[in-house]
Amino acid sequence: MADITETTPGWLAPDELELTRARMPILYVDAVPVRVDDSGEVTHIGLLLRIGPDGKVSRALVSGRVLHHERVRDALLRHLEKDLGPVALPRVPASPQPFTIAEYFPTQGITPYHDPRQHAVSLAYIVPVAGDCRPRQDALDLVWFSPQEASSPLVQQEMPGGQGVLLKQALAHVGCLS
């Protein structure tokens, strides 16, 4: 029996999470934070700067698990606040629709998306943010790129696990790639 009682509903203890990841897909959300102009055109894409478990510096989208008994919209807002700060002011619609679904596998090559820990299914969203973004948690920084910079090979190679592919899909979805 654990010495600490878990009081946050929906969280799994580390050993329970590992066991669950080994047996079934886990639901995630991925968010591409964007700045838009007055006409709604995407002008900038925000990418987090992180240090991975292997010690490598990489760029990443906002991403995280959906908890048991948590609405997808609430998970999206929770992860945006966790990574971008409490005054990022994300504009998530009442009933958000993903622009795509990304399926991450522990085995490389099945899809463009890879997560060595698990099989994960992620609902991917483009989320305009209007406020002041200050990265928190394990993010070192948030850098705003133009759509052209974000789709460049240099930025794409800094995004592990296929997130560069997901970013390019987001850019195509909003008409920023020809």
SVG drawing of the C-alpha trace seen along z (x, -y; Angstrom):
<svg xmlns="http://www.w3.org/2000/svg" viewBox="-20 -43 42 48">
<polyline fill="none" stroke="black" stroke-width="0.4" points="0.0,0.0 1.3,-3.5 2.4,-5.8 0.8,-8.8 -2.9,-8.9 -3.7,-10.3 -6.3,-13.1 -6.4,-14.2 -9.0,-12.1 -7.9,-10.7 -4.1,-10.5 -2.4,-7.1 0.5,-6.3 3.7,-5.9 3.6,-2.0 -0.1,-2.0 0.6,-4.3 3.4,-2.2 1.3,0.9 -1.6,-0.8 0.7,-2.2 1.9,1.4 -1.6,2.7 -3.7,0.0 -3.6,-3.2 -3.7,-6.4 -5.7,-9.5 -3.7,-12.8 -4.3,-16.3 -1.8,-18.2 -2.1,-21.9 -0.5,-24.2 -0.6,-27.7 -0.9,-30.4 -1.2,-34.2 -3.7,-35.5 -4.2,-39.0 -7.5,-40.9 -8.7,-38.9 -8.0,-35.6 -4.9,-34.7 -2.2,-32.8 0.9,-35.1 3.0,-33.1 3.3,-29.6 4.5,-29.1 6.9,-26.2 8.1,-25.2 11.8,-24.6 12.4,-21.6 15.1,-19.3 14.2,-15.7 14.9,-12.7 17.9,-12.0 19.3,-15.5 18.7,-16.8 17.1,-20.2 14.1,-20.1 11.0,-22.0 7.6,-20.8 3.9,-21.4 1.7,-21.7 0.8,-18.1 -0.5,-15.9 -2.8,-13.2 -6.6,-13.4 -7.4,-12.3 -10.2,-9.8 -13.5,-11.7 -12.0,-14.9 -13.6,-16.6 -11.2,-16.9 -11.8,-20.7 -10.8,-20.9 -7.7,-18.8 -6.7,-21.1 -7.1,-24.2 -5.2,-22.5 -2.2,-21.7 -2.2,-25.1 -2.2,-26.8 0.4,-24.4 2.8,-25.0 2.0,-28.6 1.1,-30.2 -2.2,-31.4 -2.5,-34.6 -2.0,-33.0 -5.7,-33.6 -6.3,-30.6 -9.4,-30.9 -10.8,-27.3 -14.3,-27.0 -17.1,-25.5 -17.0,-22.4 -13.5,-22.1 -12.9,-20.0 -9.5,-18.5 -7.8,-19.3 -6.4,-15.7 -5.8,-12.7 -2.2,-11.5 -1.5,-7.9 1.8,-7.5 3.3,-4.0 6.3,-2.6 7.5,-1.0 9.0,-3.4 7.7,-3.4 4.0,-2.4 3.0,-6.1 5.1,-9.3 4.5,-9.6 6.6,-7.8 6.5,-7.6 8.9,-4.9 6.8,-4.8 3.4,-3.8 0.7,-3.6 -1.1,-7.0 -3.9,-8.5 -3.8,-12.3 -6.5,-14.8 -4.7,-17.7 -5.9,-21.3 -4.9,-24.7 -5.5,-27.2 -5.2,-31.0 -3.7,-32.6 -4.1,-36.3 -2.3,-36.9 1.2,-36.9 2.7,-33.4 5.3,-32.5 6.4,-28.9 6.1,-26.9 6.7,-23.3 9.4,-21.6 9.4,-24.1 12.5,-26.3 11.1,-28.9 8.4,-29.6 9.5,-30.9 7.2,-32.5 7.9,-31.5 6.4,-32.8 4.7,-30.0 7.6,-29.9 10.1,-29.6 8.0,-26.9 7.9,-24.8 11.6,-25.1 13.8,-21.9 15.8,-23.3 12.8,-23.7 11.3,-20.4 14.4,-18.4 14.3,-19.9 10.9,-18.3 11.1,-14.6 8.5,-11.9 6.8,-13.2 5.6,-16.5 7.2,-18.3 4.9,-16.3 1.9,-17.3 3.0,-21.0 3.1,-20.9 -0.4,-19.4 -1.5,-22.2 0.1,-24.8 -1.6,-23.2 -4.9,-23.1 -4.9,-26.9 -3.6,-27.6 0.0,-28.5 1.6,-25.8 1.2,-25.7"/>
</svg>
